[in-house]
Amino acid sequence: MNGGAMANTLMKAGGNDVASMRNNYDVGSETSNILSQWFIYFATSNTDNTVDMAIFLGETEMASLSDVPWIGRFPGLQNPQDATFSIFQPAQPTE
């Protein structure tokens, strides 16, 4: 998906989406001071249940669950050691 300066590139393996890469640098925006970084997404078949379990185990929800059309469903989480990550449920293809 392309969205100007915030273009998102999906990478595939065996026909499945397995990774995504995005340019977070947008001159003059709130993201223009963010340093280059990696952000990890863990795939799951049920985001809601996985997030509930992660919170039960001590993770903190930093960004609420959101659905991105044609991409999937995910929240932002942080573990007790301050590492951030996301749980990701790929969108189901529509006919």
C-alpha positions in Angstrom: 0.0 0.0 0.0 1.3 3.4 -0.8 0.4 6.5 1.1 2.9 9.2 0.1 5.7 9.6 2.6 4.3 6.9 4.8 4.4 4.1 2.2 4.0 0.6 3.5 5.5 -2.4 1.7 4.2 -5.9 2.4 6.7 -8.8 1.9 5.5 -12.3 1.0 6.8 -15.8 1.4 5.0 -18.7 -0.2 2.2 -16.3 -1.1 1.6 -15.2 2.5 2.2 -11.8 4.0 5.1 -12.3 6.4 6.6 -8.8 6.9 6.0 -5.2 6.4 8.3 -2.2 6.0 7.3 1.4 6.3 9.0 4.7 6.1 8.2 6.6 9.3 10.0 9.8 8.2 7.6 12.5 7.1 9.2 16.0 7.0 7.4 18.4 9.4 5.2 15.7 11.0 5.2 14.3 14.5 7.2 11.3 13.1 10.0 13.4 11.6 12.1 13.1 14.8 11.8 9.3 15.1 15.0 7.4 14.7 15.2 4.3 12.5 14.0 1.3 14.3 12.6 -2.2 14.0 9.2 -3.0 15.3 8.1 -6.6 15.7 4.7 -8.0 15.1 3.7 -11.5 16.3 1.1 -13.2 14.2 -1.9 -14.8 15.7 -5.2 -16.2 14.5 -7.2 -14.4 17.2 -5.9 -10.9 18.2 -8.5 -10.3 20.9 -7.8 -13.5 22.8 -4.0 -13.1 22.5 -4.1 -9.5 23.7 -6.2 -10.5 26.7 -3.7 -13.2 27.6 -0.7 -10.8 27.1 -2.4 -8.3 29.5 -3.1 -11.0 32.0 0.6 -11.9 31.8 1.7 -8.4 32.5 1.9 -6.6 29.2 0.5 -3.1 28.9 -1.7 -2.0 26.0 -0.1 1.1 24.5 -2.4 1.5 21.5 -5.9 0.0 21.4 -6.9 -2.7 18.9 -7.4 -1.3 15.5 -8.4 -2.7 12.1 -6.6 -1.5 9.0 -8.5 -2.4 5.8 -6.8 -5.1 3.7 -4.0 -5.3 6.2 -5.2 -6.7 9.5 -6.0 -6.1 13.2 -3.4 -5.2 15.8 -2.7 -3.2 19.0 0.5 -1.8 20.4 1.8 -3.5 23.5 4.7 -3.0 25.9 6.3 -5.6 28.2 7.5 -5.0 31.7 11.1 -4.4 30.4 9.7 -1.5 28.2 10.1 -3.4 24.9 7.3 -2.5 22.5 5.7 -4.9 20.0 2.4 -5.8 18.4 0.1 -8.8 18.0 -1.1 -9.1 14.4 -4.0 -10.9 12.9 -3.9 -10.6 9.0 -7.1 -9.5 7.3 -9.1 -12.2 5.6 -9.2 -11.7 1.8 -12.6 -10.6 0.5 -14.0 -11.8 -2.8 
